[in-house]
């Protein structure tokens, strides 16, 4: 495992930001109850929680270097109660309103992509 140098400041800090999933190749996104994410960040360490849509409860932890975000995640599915684990790499970028997260991740060896938009 490669050590990632942690940052102390960034104009793209995720601390205290909230996002909703807008699209995903892993599942259909319920527009009335999309998965909601809460982010925390300090010195390049990132962690948070998520729930909604197909997920009862999820947690993630990782690091951010510049616009690159790398996390490991685990969540429990509403249907059947299965526990899902994986890793995600995201690009943090400015969107038309707030930040966007463009995520690439794998679940059970299958590659997926999603886009999350910041709640303002």
C-alpha positions as CSV (number, residue, x, y, z in Angstrom):
1,X,0.0,0.0,0.0
2,X,1.4,3.4,-1.0
3,X,1.4,6.2,1.5
4,X,-0.5,9.3,0.4
5,X,0.7,12.7,1.5
6,X,-2.0,14.5,3.3
7,X,-2.9,18.1,2.5
8,X,-3.8,20.8,5.1
9,X,-5.8,23.2,2.9
10,X,-7.7,23.2,-0.4
11,X,-10.3,25.4,-2.1
12,X,-12.2,22.1,-2.8
13,X,-12.5,21.0,0.9
14,X,-15.3,18.5,1.3
15,X,-15.7,19.1,5.1
16,X,-19.3,19.7,6.0
17,X,-20.6,19.2,2.4
18,X,-23.6,17.2,1.5
19,X,-24.2,15.4,-1.9
20,X,-26.9,13.3,-3.6
21,X,-26.4,10.7,-6.2
22,X,-27.6,11.9,-9.6
23,X,-26.7,8.9,-11.7
24,X,-25.1,5.4,-11.3
25,X,-24.4,2.4,-13.4
26,X,-24.8,0.2,-10.3
27,X,-28.5,0.8,-9.8
28,X,-31.4,3.0,-10.9
29,X,-31.4,6.2,-8.8
30,X,-34.7,7.1,-7.2
31,X,-35.2,10.8,-8.0
32,X,-37.5,11.2,-5.0
33,X,-35.2,9.5,-2.5
34,X,-31.6,9.4,-3.9
35,X,-28.7,8.2,-1.8
36,X,-27.5,11.1,0.4
37,X,-23.8,11.5,1.4
38,X,-22.3,13.6,4.3
39,X,-18.6,14.4,4.0
40,X,-16.0,15.3,6.6
41,X,-12.4,16.2,5.9
42,X,-9.3,17.2,7.8
43,X,-5.7,17.4,6.6
44,X,-6.6,15.3,3.5
45,X,-8.3,12.5,5.5
46,X,-11.9,12.1,4.3
47,X,-14.7,10.1,5.9
48,X,-18.5,10.1,6.0
49,X,-21.8,8.3,5.9
50,X,-24.6,7.7,3.4
51,X,-28.1,6.3,3.2
52,X,-31.2,6.3,1.0
53,X,-32.4,4.7,-2.2
54,X,-31.1,1.1,-2.1
55,X,-28.8,1.6,0.9
56,X,-29.9,1.3,4.6
57,X,-26.6,2.6,6.0
58,X,-23.1,3.1,4.6
59,X,-19.7,4.4,5.7
60,X,-16.6,5.5,3.8
61,X,-13.0,6.6,4.7
62,X,-10.1,7.6,2.6
63,X,-7.8,10.4,1.4
64,X,-8.0,13.3,-0.9
65,X,-5.0,14.8,-2.8
66,X,-6.0,17.8,-4.8
67,X,-9.0,16.9,-6.9
68,X,-8.4,13.1,-6.5
69,X,-10.5,11.3,-3.8
70,X,-9.8,7.7,-2.9
71,X,-12.1,5.9,-0.4
72,X,-13.1,2.4,0.8
73,X,-16.7,1.9,1.5
74,X,-19.2,-0.5,3.1
75,X,-22.9,-0.5,3.1
76,X,-26.0,-2.6,3.9
77,X,-28.6,-3.0,1.1
78,X,-32.3,-2.6,1.8
79,X,-33.2,-5.5,-0.3
80,X,-31.9,-8.7,1.4
81,X,-29.6,-7.0,3.9
82,X,-26.4,-7.9,2.0
83,X,-23.2,-6.1,3.1
84,X,-21.4,-4.6,0.1
85,X,-17.8,-3.4,0.3
86,X,-15.5,-1.8,-2.3
87,X,-13.2,1.1,-3.2
88,X,-13.9,4.3,-5.1
89,X,-11.8,6.9,-6.9
90,X,-13.5,10.2,-7.6
91,X,-12.7,13.5,-9.2
92,X,-13.8,16.5,-7.3
93,X,-14.8,19.3,-9.7
94,X,-16.8,22.5,-9.8
95,X,-20.3,22.0,-11.2
96,X,-22.8,24.5,-12.4
97,X,-24.0,24.8,-8.8
98,X,-21.6,23.6,-6.1
99,X,-19.2,20.6,-6.5
100,X,-19.6,17.4,-8.5
101,X,-18.1,14.0,-7.6
102,X,-17.4,11.8,-10.6
103,X,-16.9,8.3,-9.1
104,X,-15.4,5.1,-10.5
105,X,-15.9,2.1,-8.2
106,X,-16.1,-1.7,-8.3
107,X,-18.6,-3.9,-6.5
108,X,-18.0,-7.6,-6.5
109,X,-15.4,-7.1,-9.3
110,X,-17.8,-5.2,-11.6
111,X,-16.8,-1.6,-12.6
112,X,-19.3,1.2,-12.2
113,X,-19.5,4.9,-12.5
114,X,-21.7,7.5,-10.7
115,X,-22.1,11.2,-10.4
116,X,-23.0,13.0,-7.1
117,X,-24.0,16.6,-6.9
118,X,-23.6,19.0,-4.0
119,X,-26.7,20.0,-2.0
120,X,-26.6,23.8,-1.5
